[in-house]
Amino acid sequence: MTSTDAATEGHEAAALLERTRAVVDPHLRSAVESLPGGIRRIAMYHFGWQNADGTPAAGQAGKAIRPALVLAAARALGGDPERAVRAAVAVELAHNFTLLHDDVIDEDTTRRHRPTAWAVFGIPDAIITGDAMLALAQRLLAEDAHPAAAPAAARLSTCVIELCAGQQADCAFEERGPDEITLDECLAMATAKTGALLGCACALGALYAGAEDRAVRAMDGFGREAGLSFQLIDDLIGIWGDPDRTGKPVGADLAAHKKSLPVVAALTSGTPAAAELAALYRGPMNTAAEVSRAADAVDRAGGRDWAQVCAADRMARAVHHLSRAVPDPSAAGDLLALAEFVTRRTS
């Protein structure tokens, strides 16, 4: 793909995400506004619609990648995307449930360029709000008259259990030494933690289009592989991303000793840089110089190059799955544009 092609596809994806937000956000906001007072206030803050004091804010509720996948999958398989809006909102609520909890677990104090919900309202209220969002997602599907609503609700529940298993594995990694985690374990964790929900989003779109089981499974496979590619890029951004774009401090994942995919690839490389990185991970990284040394060690140990190559490989696998569900490339255009977007982003 040339730089011109990539730019064109990037613009297509950005326009698609804008259209998705225009369709989904009013329904998402209406659902959030149905929550009880205190929980509603925290949720409205998290989505960027209110300030901490309850006054209106002009923040954006996220990139809308997952709801865009739901609607694009429904469209690609001949369904009416407007009938899948409720499912798209449910997926976005489930995603934001994970964000609220992840911020607490990771002790992240910044998201979308402002303090995280737990940093403003406290840990208990942030956790409870996340719980309420997940319940709200399930209620939306339970109240949906669409014939696909019941299997969609079951699939979303199964996905959330897998997400929780991935998160638990991620937390367990923190208790293990830097040389005690294999790359296969890390890939399995990332697939569960990130790939599962993108796969679920695509599968829900297929269900709402009335697709056959074979196509639903292929769409799930597409989303999972694209999700793993997404996570690989996210991990790279977590180390080398621009704070002005990410809204997080530079090298935040390294400072927190996160055993992300590029880090584990570097740690298992058997190189001198791997030993240097392991030594840094065994002690505190309190200074910018230490974080910079760790990033350099990941790079010299091959973690950065491996993650970039692996992201491209996973994207190729995703496209293969998609071709099985949607043989006509023109019908798959929106899904391909979204997949390219998430693997070429910088924040």
C-alpha positions as CSV (number, residue, x, y, z in Angstrom):
1,M,0.0,0.0,0.0
2,T,1.4,3.4,-1.0
3,S,1.4,6.4,1.4
4,T,-1.4,7.9,-0.7
5,D,-3.5,4.8,-0.4
6,A,-3.0,4.7,3.3
7,A,-3.9,8.4,3.6
8,T,-7.1,7.8,1.6
9,E,-8.1,4.8,3.6
10,G,-7.3,6.7,6.8
11,H,-9.7,9.5,5.7
12,E,-12.3,7.0,4.8
13,A,-12.1,5.4,8.3
14,A,-12.1,8.8,10.0
15,A,-15.3,9.7,8.1
16,L,-16.8,6.4,8.9
17,L,-16.1,6.9,12.6
18,E,-17.6,10.3,12.5
19,R,-20.8,9.0,10.9
20,T,-20.9,6.2,13.5
21,R,-20.6,8.7,16.3
22,A,-23.4,10.8,14.8
23,V,-25.7,7.7,14.7
24,V,-24.6,6.0,17.9
25,D,-23.9,8.8,20.3
26,P,-27.5,10.1,20.8
27,H,-28.6,6.5,21.7
28,L,-25.5,6.0,23.9
29,R,-26.2,9.2,25.7
30,S,-29.8,8.4,26.1
31,A,-28.9,5.1,27.6
32,V,-26.4,6.6,30.0
33,E,-28.9,9.3,31.1
34,S,-31.2,6.5,32.2
35,L,-28.7,5.5,35.0
36,P,-29.4,6.7,38.6
37,G,-28.1,10.1,39.6
38,G,-24.7,9.6,41.1
39,I,-23.8,6.8,38.7
40,R,-25.1,8.9,35.8
41,R,-22.9,11.8,36.8
42,I,-19.7,9.7,36.8
43,A,-20.6,8.0,33.5
44,M,-21.3,11.4,31.9
45,Y,-17.9,12.6,33.0
46,H,-16.2,9.4,31.8
47,F,-17.7,9.9,28.3
48,G,-16.6,13.5,28.2
49,W,-20.1,15.0,28.2
50,Q,-19.9,16.7,31.6
51,N,-17.2,18.2,33.8
52,A,-16.5,16.9,37.3
53,D,-18.9,19.5,38.7
54,G,-21.7,18.4,36.5
55,T,-21.6,21.3,34.0
56,P,-21.7,20.4,30.3
57,A,-18.5,19.6,28.5
58,A,-17.7,19.2,24.8
59,G,-15.5,16.1,25.1
60,Q,-15.7,13.1,22.8
61,A,-17.0,9.7,23.9
62,G,-14.1,7.9,22.3
63,K,-13.2,6.8,18.8
64,A,-16.3,4.6,18.3
65,I,-14.2,1.8,16.7
66,R,-16.3,-1.0,18.2
67,P,-19.7,0.3,17.4
68,A,-18.4,1.1,13.9
69,L,-17.4,-2.5,13.5
70,V,-20.9,-3.6,14.5
71,L,-22.6,-1.4,11.9
72,A,-20.0,-2.1,9.2
73,A,-20.3,-5.9,9.7
74,A,-24.1,-5.7,9.5
75,R,-23.9,-3.6,6.3
76,A,-21.2,-5.9,4.7
77,L,-23.5,-8.9,5.1
78,G,-26.5,-7.3,3.6
79,G,-28.2,-6.2,6.9
80,D,-29.7,-2.9,7.8
81,P,-27.2,-1.2,10.1
82,E,-29.9,1.1,11.6
83,R,-31.4,-2.0,13.2
84,A,-28.1,-2.9,14.8
85,V,-27.6,0.4,16.6
86,R,-28.8,-0.9,19.9
87,A,-26.2,-3.7,19.6
88,A,-23.5,-1.1,18.7
89,V,-24.4,0.9,21.9
90,A,-24.3,-2.3,24.0
91,V,-20.8,-3.1,22.7
92,E,-19.6,0.5,23.4
93,L,-21.0,0.3,27.0
94,A,-19.2,-3.0,27.6
95,H,-16.0,-1.5,26.3
96,N,-16.3,1.5,28.6
97,F,-17.0,-0.8,31.5
98,T,-13.5,-2.3,30.9
99,L,-11.9,1.1,30.6
100,L,-13.3,2.3,34.0
101,H,-12.0,-0.9,35.6
102,D,-8.7,-0.9,33.8
103,D,-7.9,2.6,34.9
104,V,-8.4,1.6,38.5
105,I,-6.4,-1.6,38.1
106,D,-3.6,0.1,36.3
107,E,-3.8,3.2,38.5
108,D,-3.9,5.4,35.4
109,T,-4.7,9.0,36.3
110,T,-5.3,10.3,32.8
111,R,-7.6,9.3,30.0
112,R,-8.6,11.3,27.0
113,H,-6.5,14.2,28.2
114,R,-8.1,14.6,31.6
115,P,-8.2,12.9,35.0
116,T,-9.7,9.4,35.0
117,A,-13.1,8.8,36.7
118,W,-11.5,7.1,39.7
119,A,-9.0,9.9,40.2
120,V,-11.9,12.4,40.4
121,F,-14.7,10.4,42.1
122,G,-12.8,7.7,43.9
123,I,-12.2,4.0,43.3
124,P,-15.5,2.6,44.6
125,D,-17.7,4.9,42.6
126,A,-15.7,4.3,39.4
127,I,-16.0,0.5,39.8
128,I,-19.7,0.7,40.6
129,T,-20.2,2.9,37.5
130,G,-18.4,0.4,35.3
131,D,-20.6,-2.4,36.7
132,A,-23.7,-0.4,36.0
133,M,-22.6,0.2,32.4
134,L,-22.2,-3.5,31.8
135,A,-25.6,-4.2,33.2
136,L,-27.0,-1.4,31.0
137,A,-25.5,-3.1,28.0
138,Q,-27.2,-6.3,28.7
139,R,-30.5,-4.6,29.4
140,L,-30.4,-2.9,26.0
141,L,-30.1,-6.3,24.3
142,A,-32.7,-7.9,26.6
143,E,-35.2,-5.2,25.6
144,D,-34.4,-5.4,21.9
145,A,-37.2,-6.9,19.8
146,H,-34.7,-7.9,17.0
147,P,-34.6,-11.7,16.6
148,A,-30.8,-11.6,16.9
149,A,-30.9,-9.9,20.3
150,A,-30.9,-13.1,22.4
151,P,-28.0,-14.8,20.8
152,A,-26.2,-11.4,20.7
153,A,-26.7,-11.0,24.5
154,A,-25.3,-14.5,25.1
155,R,-22.3,-13.8,22.9
156,L,-21.6,-10.5,24.6
157,S,-21.8,-12.3,28.0
158,T,-19.4,-15.0,26.9
159,C,-17.1,-12.3,25.5
160,V,-17.1,-10.4,28.8
161,I,-16.1,-13.5,30.7
162,E,-13.2,-14.0,28.3
163,L,-12.3,-10.4,28.8
164,C,-12.2,-10.8,32.5
165,A,-10.0,-13.9,32.1
166,G,-7.6,-11.9,30.0
167,Q,-7.5,-9.1,32.5
168,Q,-6.9,-11.5,35.3
169,A,-4.0,-13.0,33.4
170,D,-2.6,-9.5,32.8
171,C,-2.7,-8.8,36.5
172,A,-1.1,-12.1,37.3
173,F,1.8,-11.3,35.0
174,E,2.6,-8.3,37.3
175,E,3.4,-10.7,40.1
176,R,5.8,-12.8,38.0
177,G,9.4,-12.0,37.2
178,P,10.4,-10.3,33.9
179,D,11.9,-13.6,32.7
180,E,8.9,-15.9,33.7
181,I,6.4,-15.1,31.0
182,T,6.4,-16.6,27.6
183,L,5.4,-14.8,24.4
184,D,2.6,-17.4,23.8
185,E,1.1,-16.6,27.2
186,C,1.2,-12.9,26.4
187,L,-0.4,-13.3,23.0
188,A,-3.2,-15.4,24.6
189,M,-3.8,-12.8,27.2
190,A,-3.9,-10.0,24.6
191,T,-6.3,-12.0,22.4
192,A,-8.7,-12.4,25.3
193,K,-8.3,-8.9,26.7
194,T,-8.6,-7.0,23.4
195,G,-9.3,-9.3,20.5
196,A,-12.4,-10.9,22.0
197,L,-14.5,-7.7,22.1
198,L,-13.6,-6.6,18.6
199,G,-14.5,-10.1,17.4
200,C,-17.7,-9.9,19.4
201,A,-18.5,-6.5,17.8
202,C,-18.1,-8.0,14.3
203,A,-20.1,-11.1,15.2
204,L,-23.0,-9.1,16.6
205,G,-23.1,-7.1,13.3
206,A,-23.3,-10.5,11.5
207,L,-26.0,-11.8,13.8
208,Y,-28.1,-8.7,13.2
209,A,-27.7,-9.1,9.5
210,G,-29.1,-12.6,9.8
211,A,-25.9,-14.3,8.6
212,E,-25.2,-18.0,8.8
213,D,-23.1,-19.4,11.6
214,R,-20.1,-19.9,9.3
215,A,-20.1,-16.2,8.5
216,V,-20.6,-15.2,12.1
217,R,-17.6,-17.2,13.1
218,A,-15.5,-15.8,10.3
219,M,-16.4,-12.3,11.3
220,D,-15.5,-13.1,14.9
221,G,-12.1,-14.3,13.6
222,F,-11.6,-11.1,11.6
223,G,-12.3,-9.0,14.6
224,R,-10.1,-11.1,16.9
225,E,-7.1,-10.9,14.6
226,A,-7.6,-7.2,13.9
227,G,-8.0,-6.7,17.7
228,L,-4.6,-8.4,18.4
229,S,-3.0,-6.2,15.7
230,F,-4.7,-3.2,17.5
231,Q,-3.2,-4.3,20.8
232,L,0.3,-4.6,19.4
233,I,0.1,-1.1,18.0
234,D,-1.4,0.1,21.3
235,D,1.5,-1.4,23.2
236,L,3.9,0.4,20.9
237,I,2.1,3.6,21.5
238,G,2.2,2.9,25.2
239,I,6.1,3.0,25.0
240,W,6.8,5.5,22.2
241,G,3.5,7.4,21.8
242,D,3.4,11.2,21.8
243,P,1.8,12.4,25.1
244,D,0.1,15.3,23.3
245,R,-1.8,12.7,21.2
246,T,-2.2,9.9,23.7
247,G,-3.1,12.0,26.7
248,K,-0.8,9.9,28.8
249,P,2.8,10.5,30.0
250,V,5.6,9.2,27.7
251,G,6.6,5.6,28.6
252,A,3.7,5.2,31.0
253,D,3.6,1.4,30.4
254,L,7.3,1.0,31.1
255,A,7.2,3.1,34.3
256,A,4.3,0.8,35.5
257,H,6.4,-2.3,34.6
258,K,3.7,-3.5,32.2
259,K,4.6,-6.7,30.5
260,S,3.2,-5.7,27.2
261,L,3.8,-7.6,24.0
262,P,6.9,-5.7,22.7
263,V,8.4,-5.9,26.2
264,V,7.9,-9.7,26.5
265,A,9.2,-10.1,23.0
266,A,12.3,-8.2,24.0
267,L,12.7,-10.0,27.4
268,T,12.6,-13.4,25.6
269,S,15.0,-12.5,22.9
270,G,18.1,-13.8,24.6
271,T,20.0,-10.7,23.8
272,P,22.2,-8.5,26.0
273,A,19.6,-5.8,25.8
274,A,17.0,-8.3,27.2
275,A,19.2,-8.8,30.3
276,E,19.5,-5.0,30.6
277,L,15.7,-4.6,30.3
278,A,15.1,-7.4,32.9
279,A,17.4,-5.7,35.3
280,L,15.4,-2.4,34.9
281,Y,12.1,-4.2,35.4
282,R,13.3,-5.7,38.7
283,G,13.7,-2.3,40.2
284,P,11.8,1.0,40.3
285,M,11.7,3.2,37.3
286,N,11.2,6.6,38.9
287,T,13.0,8.9,36.5
288,A,12.6,9.8,32.8
289,A,16.1,8.6,32.2
290,E,15.3,5.1,33.5
291,V,12.2,4.9,31.4
292,S,14.2,6.1,28.3
293,R,16.8,3.4,29.0
294,A,14.1,0.8,29.2
295,A,12.5,1.9,25.9
296,D,15.9,1.8,24.2
297,A,16.5,-1.7,25.6
298,V,13.1,-2.9,24.2
299,D,14.1,-1.5,20.8
300,R,17.6,-3.0,20.8
301,A,16.3,-6.3,21.9
302,G,14.0,-6.4,18.8
303,G,10.7,-5.9,20.7
304,R,9.7,-2.9,18.6
305,D,10.4,-4.6,15.2
306,W,8.8,-7.8,16.3
307,A,5.6,-6.1,17.3
308,Q,5.4,-4.2,14.0
309,V,5.9,-7.4,12.0
310,C,3.4,-9.3,14.1
311,A,0.8,-6.6,13.8
312,A,1.1,-6.8,10.0
313,D,0.9,-10.6,10.1
314,R,-2.3,-10.5,12.3
315,M,-3.8,-8.0,10.0
316,A,-3.2,-10.4,7.0
317,R,-4.9,-13.2,9.0
318,A,-7.8,-10.8,9.7
319,V,-8.3,-10.1,6.0
320,H,-8.3,-13.9,5.3
321,H,-11.1,-14.4,7.8
322,L,-13.0,-11.5,6.3
323,S,-12.7,-12.9,2.8
324,R,-14.5,-16.0,3.9
325,A,-17.4,-14.1,5.3
326,V,-17.6,-11.4,2.7
327,P,-16.1,-12.6,-0.6
328,D,-16.9,-9.3,-2.4
329,P,-14.1,-6.8,-1.6
330,S,-16.3,-3.8,-2.4
331,A,-18.8,-4.9,0.3
332,A,-16.0,-5.3,2.8
333,G,-14.6,-1.8,2.2
334,D,-15.7,-0.2,5.5
335,L,-14.4,-3.1,7.6
336,L,-11.0,-3.1,5.8
337,A,-10.8,0.7,6.2
338,L,-11.4,0.3,10.0
339,A,-8.9,-2.4,10.3
340,E,-6.2,-0.4,8.5
341,F,-7.1,2.6,10.7
342,V,-6.6,0.8,14.0
343,T,-3.2,-0.6,12.9
344,R,-1.9,2.7,11.6
345,R,-3.0,5.0,14.4
346,T,-0.7,7.0,16.6
347,S,-2.9,7.6,19.6
